[in-house]
């Protein structure tokens, strides 16, 4: 039986953050981004540590499998640099989410107060909806996943990946429809040098052509060419996102 890896990581306050031997432990092929060049990035703490995206002055978009988030850090580049957190008012997972294989792995996190935009903190608006993102489209994924020493990366990393055509991703060459990569998901991997998201990167962004296109969801054998990263396709949830924000903002 194939083990699908959700890419969140437990948050501990005292115990060291470690994974069993053999688990992949970082954004594969990642490099440090220019500090604060991705000012919409959010670091989420709660049941798990996850990434997220500030899409509204009071709302962060992330993955449903991240579970209940209690506080959000914005404007972070180095985690070791002290940063104040913002408390969370509510978590709103997609109502049809059951598990990552079933899709709908998307959640909205409402902050207790609106945040002002600064040089380090900015909203990244939702993109104009797209029917699909074509195979071969160049993108990048970002996060603070674990590093080779089994400790969280202190700095924000990104890795370049390319979208893989959905039909191809469902073929025997890749996931072989186990699970089925649906129209609500995007598949993204690499051509030559390994590049992928891994534990600790859940909920972070897949950015293509300067637009938010995916939410880090799951994978198997991080960095494996056969099992590329799978992302929730944001455009398929555009209506739900906007309706949810409107309903809870009154």
Backbone torsions as a table, in degrees:
resi	resn	phi	psi	omega
1	UNK	NA	132.7	-179.4
2	UNK	-77.0	137.2	177.6
3	UNK	-96.5	118.6	177.6
4	UNK	-92.9	129.8	-175.3
5	UNK	-97.8	111.5	167.5
6	UNK	-72.4	150.4	-166.3
7	UNK	-106.3	17.1	170.4
8	UNK	-82.2	169.3	176.5
9	UNK	-141.2	139.6	179.4
10	UNK	-56.2	143.9	174.3
11	UNK	-101.9	122.6	176.0
12	UNK	-116.0	145.8	-179.7
13	UNK	-93.0	-24.3	-177.0
14	UNK	-122.6	-47.3	-176.1
15	UNK	-69.1	149.3	177.5
16	UNK	-68.2	152.4	178.3
17	UNK	-88.1	106.2	-179.0
18	UNK	-132.7	159.2	175.5
19	UNK	-122.4	154.1	176.4
20	UNK	-59.2	149.3	178.1
21	UNK	-53.1	132.9	177.2
22	UNK	104.0	-18.9	177.1
23	UNK	-75.5	145.6	177.1
24	UNK	-76.5	147.5	-163.1
25	UNK	-134.6	27.3	179.0
26	UNK	-169.0	169.1	163.0
27	UNK	-65.2	115.4	-175.7
28	UNK	-74.3	129.9	179.1
29	UNK	71.7	22.2	-176.0
30	UNK	-85.1	156.1	173.8
31	UNK	-132.1	154.9	-180.0
32	UNK	-66.7	134.1	177.5
33	UNK	-81.9	159.7	172.2
34	UNK	-60.4	128.5	-176.5
35	UNK	-49.4	128.0	175.4
36	UNK	65.1	20.3	175.7
37	UNK	-78.9	-12.1	175.0
38	UNK	-121.5	69.9	-170.0
39	UNK	-69.2	-6.4	176.9
40	UNK	-87.9	-7.2	-177.5
41	UNK	-67.9	138.1	178.2
42	UNK	-124.7	144.9	175.8
43	UNK	-111.0	119.1	-172.8
44	UNK	-106.1	134.8	175.0
45	UNK	-121.8	144.0	178.4
46	UNK	173.8	-126.0	174.0
47	UNK	-60.1	-42.1	178.2
48	UNK	-126.6	166.1	166.0
49	UNK	-93.9	128.9	-178.5
50	UNK	-141.6	169.9	170.3
51	UNK	-97.9	172.8	177.6
52	UNK	-168.5	178.0	-176.9
53	UNK	-133.4	128.5	176.7
54	UNK	-78.5	106.6	-176.2
55	UNK	-106.5	-3.9	-177.6
56	UNK	-158.7	155.8	-175.8
57	UNK	-60.8	-14.7	-179.5
58	UNK	-128.3	7.1	-173.2
59	UNK	-133.8	136.7	176.3
60	UNK	-117.8	135.8	178.0
61	UNK	-98.4	134.0	-179.2
62	UNK	-151.9	-165.7	-179.4
63	UNK	-96.4	142.6	-179.5
64	UNK	-64.6	-32.3	-177.3
65	UNK	-71.1	-7.0	175.7
66	UNK	-68.4	-16.6	177.5
67	UNK	72.3	-164.2	-174.5
68	UNK	-68.9	122.8	175.3
69	UNK	-98.2	136.2	-178.4
70	UNK	-110.4	-25.8	178.3
71	UNK	-149.9	151.6	-176.4
72	UNK	-128.3	135.3	175.7
73	UNK	-108.5	130.5	178.9
74	UNK	-118.7	157.4	178.1
75	UNK	70.8	22.9	-177.0
76	UNK	-90.9	134.2	164.9
77	UNK	-116.4	-59.3	175.7
78	UNK	-99.0	123.9	-179.3
79	UNK	-67.0	-24.1	-178.6
80	UNK	-75.5	-12.3	176.9
81	UNK	-87.4	125.0	-175.4
82	UNK	-55.2	134.4	-179.6
83	UNK	-145.7	136.4	179.4
84	UNK	-78.4	149.6	-179.1
85	UNK	-104.4	162.8	175.9
86	UNK	-114.3	129.7	179.7
87	UNK	-71.2	156.0	-177.3
88	UNK	-100.6	135.0	177.9
89	UNK	-84.3	-43.6	178.7
90	UNK	-159.6	154.0	172.0
91	UNK	-109.9	131.4	-179.3
92	UNK	-125.8	87.4	175.7
93	UNK	-71.8	156.0	177.0
94	UNK	-59.8	135.4	-174.9
95	UNK	-63.1	-20.3	-178.6
96	UNK	-99.8	9.1	178.1
97	UNK	-76.4	129.4	174.4
98	UNK	-121.7	-46.7	176.8
99	UNK	-159.8	167.6	-173.5
100	UNK	-63.5	-35.5	-178.9
101	UNK	-65.7	-28.6	-178.9
102	UNK	-83.6	-6.0	177.8
103	UNK	85.7	-168.3	-177.6
104	UNK	57.9	31.7	-177.7
105	UNK	-84.0	75.2	-175.8
106	UNK	-149.6	143.6	-176.6
107	UNK	-148.5	146.3	173.3
108	UNK	-107.6	136.4	178.9
109	UNK	-117.3	118.7	179.4
110	UNK	-93.6	125.0	177.7
111	UNK	-76.5	154.2	-176.5
112	UNK	-68.1	-21.2	178.5
113	UNK	-147.2	156.3	175.6
114	UNK	-71.0	149.9	179.7
115	UNK	-111.9	144.4	176.5
116	UNK	-83.7	150.1	179.6
117	UNK	-86.5	138.4	179.5
118	UNK	-134.2	-172.1	176.6
119	UNK	-66.6	-23.6	-177.8
120	UNK	-103.0	-15.2	-177.2
121	UNK	-130.5	118.2	179.1
122	UNK	-143.2	148.9	175.2
123	UNK	-76.8	138.9	172.1
124	UNK	-109.0	103.8	-176.3
125	UNK	-62.4	155.2	174.3
126	UNK	-62.4	145.0	179.4
127	UNK	-75.8	163.9	169.9
128	UNK	-61.9	129.6	-175.7
129	UNK	-55.9	142.4	178.1
130	UNK	-122.9	144.2	178.2
131	UNK	-66.3	-36.5	179.1
132	UNK	-164.5	168.5	174.2
133	UNK	-117.6	119.0	-171.3
134	UNK	-65.8	147.9	175.0
135	UNK	-56.3	138.6	-178.8
136	UNK	92.7	-10.0	178.3
137	UNK	-61.6	131.2	-178.6
138	UNK	-83.0	132.5	-177.4
139	UNK	-141.9	177.2	169.1
140	UNK	-141.4	156.1	177.1
141	UNK	-122.2	146.6	-175.9
142	UNK	-136.3	150.7	177.2
143	UNK	175.2	179.6	-179.7
144	UNK	-111.9	41.9	-176.7
145	UNK	-60.7	168.8	180.0
146	UNK	-63.6	151.4	178.8
147	UNK	-102.7	-172.5	-174.4
148	UNK	-65.1	-20.5	178.9
149	UNK	-90.3	11.4	-179.3
150	UNK	62.7	31.9	171.7
151	UNK	-125.8	153.1	-178.0
152	UNK	-62.0	142.2	175.4
153	UNK	-61.2	134.6	178.9
154	UNK	-76.9	-23.4	-176.8
155	UNK	-118.8	156.3	178.6
156	UNK	-71.8	127.8	-179.7
157	UNK	-112.7	156.3	171.3
158	UNK	-138.1	156.1	178.1
159	UNK	-139.4	141.2	179.3
160	UNK	-85.1	131.7	178.7
161	UNK	-135.9	168.6	178.2
162	UNK	-127.3	139.9	177.3
163	UNK	-64.9	137.3	176.3
164	UNK	-107.1	128.7	179.3
165	UNK	-47.1	134.1	-174.6
166	UNK	-59.3	-41.3	178.4
167	UNK	-62.3	-41.3	178.6
168	UNK	-66.9	-39.3	-179.1
169	UNK	-65.8	-27.3	177.7
170	UNK	-85.7	-5.2	-177.3
171	UNK	-78.1	171.9	179.8
172	UNK	-62.7	-20.6	178.7
173	UNK	-66.4	-27.2	-177.5
174	UNK	-124.0	-112.5	-172.5
175	UNK	-79.8	-14.9	177.0
176	UNK	54.8	38.7	179.3
177	UNK	59.0	27.9	178.8
178	UNK	-134.2	83.9	2.6
179	UNK	-84.6	172.5	176.1
180	UNK	-72.4	128.8	173.6
181	UNK	-85.6	107.0	-171.6
182	UNK	-84.2	176.3	177.1
183	UNK	-65.3	-16.0	179.4
184	UNK	-91.4	7.8	-179.7
185	UNK	-125.9	155.7	171.4
186	UNK	-121.0	147.1	-179.5
187	UNK	-116.3	130.8	-179.1
188	UNK	-143.4	130.4	-178.9
189	UNK	-140.4	-147.5	-174.1
190	UNK	-136.2	162.0	179.4
191	UNK	-96.7	-45.9	-175.2
192	UNK	-120.5	-81.4	-177.6
193	UNK	-76.6	133.9	-179.0
194	UNK	-53.8	134.5	177.9
195	UNK	-152.0	130.6	-174.3
196	UNK	-171.7	164.4	168.1
197	UNK	-90.4	160.8	177.4
198	UNK	-152.4	-164.5	-174.9
199	UNK	-52.8	134.9	-178.4
200	UNK	96.1	-9.5	-176.4
201	UNK	-103.9	-2.9	-179.8
202	UNK	-51.1	142.9	176.3
203	UNK	83.6	-11.0	-179.9
204	UNK	-74.9	176.7	-172.3
205	UNK	-92.6	146.8	160.8
206	UNK	-106.2	115.1	-175.3
207	UNK	-111.7	125.8	-178.6
208	UNK	-127.5	121.9	-179.9
209	UNK	58.8	33.7	178.5
210	UNK	79.3	6.7	-178.6
211	UNK	-117.1	143.0	173.6
212	UNK	-70.2	120.5	-178.2
213	UNK	-121.5	-25.8	-177.1
214	UNK	-144.4	160.2	173.8
215	UNK	-115.5	127.0	-179.8
216	UNK	-56.5	123.3	-176.5
217	UNK	-116.5	-71.2	-177.1
218	UNK	-152.9	175.2	176.3
219	UNK	-166.6	-177.0	175.2
220	UNK	-142.9	131.6	-177.8
221	UNK	55.9	69.8	-175.8
222	UNK	-46.0	132.2	-179.6
223	UNK	84.1	2.1	178.8
224	UNK	-79.3	135.2	178.7
225	UNK	-66.5	-32.8	-178.0
226	UNK	-73.0	-31.7	-177.1
227	UNK	-119.7	79.2	-178.8
228	UNK	-68.2	166.0	179.0
229	UNK	-66.0	145.8	178.2
230	UNK	-115.6	134.8	-173.3
231	UNK	-127.2	144.3	171.4
232	UNK	-72.1	127.8	-176.6
233	UNK	-81.5	106.0	-171.5
234	UNK	-57.4	-40.3	-176.0
235	UNK	-59.1	-27.8	-179.5
236	UNK	-73.2	-9.8	-178.5
237	UNK	-119.4	16.0	-176.8
238	UNK	-57.0	-47.1	-178.4
239	UNK	-64.9	-44.0	-179.6
240	UNK	-63.7	-42.7	179.8
241	UNK	-60.1	-50.8	-177.2
242	UNK	-65.0	-39.9	-179.8
243	UNK	-66.5	-42.0	-179.5
244	UNK	-63.3	-47.1	178.8
245	UNK	-59.4	-43.3	-179.6
246	UNK	-64.1	-44.8	-176.4
247	UNK	-64.4	-36.4	-176.4
248	UNK	-93.9	-1.4	-179.3
249	UNK	-99.1	-0.2	-179.3
250	UNK	-85.2	NA	NA
